[in-house]
Amino acid sequence: MKVGVLFSGGKDSYLALQYASEEHEITCLLTLESKKEDSWMFHTPAIEWTKLQAEAMQINHIIKETSGVKEEELDDLREIIGSAVSKHSIGGIVTGALASVYQSTRIQKICNDLDLWCFNPLWQRPQRDLLQDLLFNNIESIITGVAAEPFDDSWLGRSINLECVNDLIVLESSYRINPAGEGGEIESFVVNAPLFTNSIIITKSKKHYSNFSGRLEIQEAFLE
């Protein structure tokens, strides 16, 4: 089946894409660029660099700006999915939804309305298993956003490698965080992975951080 992937550039959307590619034809990536950093539906850190990831994977990319206003942003989601149907004849949508009922039910309703299959390959997957999947599949990603105690600015830009995963699991016990960031504790950006033909090299970035909340602004990057 031809499918489009709701793609934020983070570890979850990439992992969902890779799993879906094993059985389906990935014809396009769909990215919503929110004007608000605290969108209810969409990942925002480094979202503008998804175009470089799409280039690295040589997959068609549809980008649409959205207001980020709760519920109103669903109209933009419906429009971009409709565009993917028209341009690429997709029969389904792939999401990286893990546990958010708010997100999954709204995406499912839009898919139902448009007579599309909705595929959530990560749904209800234990978060520790998801982190191990990243390591097992050699998916290289960095942390681009934090929003919880005890994350300080040293986490911004940190590679999600074995040491990082172990630290996240320790914090799960001591601070009751979601180790894979499902509660918004961390956001990520994939810089290299099995479906990439080239890796992404970040040459310039800036940290914005205050009171256990921050994001990494990627200012310059290129394909190696």
VENURMO-V237038 format. One record per residue. N is the residue number from 1. RES is the residue in one small letter. NEAR is the number of other C-alpha atoms within 12 Angstrom. Layout:
BEGIN
((N:RES:NEAR) (N:RES:NEAR))
END
This chain:
BEGIN
((1:m:22) (2:k:26) (3:v:37) (4:g:45) (5:v:51) (6:l:47) (7:f:47) (8:s:45) (9:g:48) (10:g:45) (11:k:45) (12:d:41) (13:s:42) (14:y:45) (15:l:45) (16:a:39) (17:l:43) (18:q:32) (19:y:27) (20:a:31) (21:s:26) (22:e:15) (23:e:16) (24:h:23) (25:e:26) (26:i:37) (27:t:32) (28:c:39) (29:l:44) (30:l:44) (31:t:41) (32:l:41) (33:e:35) (34:s:31) (35:k:22) (36:k:21) (37:e:25) (38:d:22) (39:s:24) (40:w:27) (41:m:38) (42:f:45) (43:h:41) (44:t:39) (45:p:42) (46:a:41) (47:i:38) (48:e:31) (49:w:36) (50:t:41) (51:k:31) (52:l:35) (53:q:41) (54:a:38) (55:e:25) (56:a:28) (57:m:32) (58:q:19) (59:i:28) (60:n:27) (61:h:35) (62:i:34) (63:i:30) (64:k:34) (65:e:25) (66:t:30) (67:s:25) (68:g:26) (69:v:20) (70:k:22) (71:e:20) (72:e:18) (73:e:28) (74:l:33) (75:d:24) (76:d:29) (77:l:39) (78:r:30) (79:e:25) (80:i:36) (81:i:45) (82:g:28) (83:s:24) (84:a:34) (85:v:29) (86:s:16) (87:k:21) (88:h:28) (89:s:21) (90:i:31) (91:g:30) (92:g:35) (93:i:49) (94:v:47) (95:t:45) (96:g:40) (97:a:43) (98:l:32) (99:a:25) (100:s:24) (101:v:18) (102:y:18) (103:q:29) (104:s:30) (105:t:19) (106:r:26) (107:i:38) (108:q:28) (109:k:22) (110:i:26) (111:c:31) (112:n:19) (113:d:15) (114:l:25) (115:d:17) (116:l:27) (117:w:26) (118:c:33) (119:f:34) (120:n:32) (121:p:29) (122:l:32) (123:w:25) (124:q:18) (125:r:23) (126:p:18) (127:q:27) (128:r:25) (129:d:18) (130:l:34) (131:l:35) (132:q:27) (133:d:28) (134:l:36) (135:l:26) (136:f:16) (137:n:21) (138:n:24) (139:i:33) (140:e:35) (141:s:39) (142:i:36) (143:i:42) (144:t:45) (145:g:41) (146:v:40) (147:a:32) (148:a:30) (149:e:23) (150:p:24) (151:f:32) (152:d:25) (153:d:27) (154:s:23) (155:w:34) (156:l:36) (157:g:37) (158:r:32) (159:s:27) (160:i:38) (161:n:24) (162:l:22) (163:e:15) (164:c:28) (165:v:31) (166:n:19) (167:d:25) (168:l:32) (169:i:25) (170:v:18) (171:l:22) (172:e:24) (173:s:13) (174:s:14) (175:y:17) (176:r:18) (177:i:27) (178:n:31) (179:p:34) (180:a:39) (181:g:38) (182:e:35) (183:g:21) (184:g:34) (185:e:32) (186:i:43) (187:e:44) (188:s:43) (189:f:45) (190:v:45) (191:v:43) (192:n:36) (193:a:29) (194:p:24) (195:l:30) (196:f:26) (197:t:19) (198:n:21) (199:s:25) (200:i:31) (201:i:25) (202:i:26) (203:t:15) (204:k:14) (205:s:18) (206:k:21) (207:k:26) (208:h:24) (209:y:22) (210:s:17) (211:n:15) (212:f:21) (213:s:28) (214:g:33) (215:r:41) (216:l:33) (217:e:28) (218:i:32) (219:q:18) (220:e:18) (221:a:22) (222:f:22) (223:l:22) (224:e:17))
END
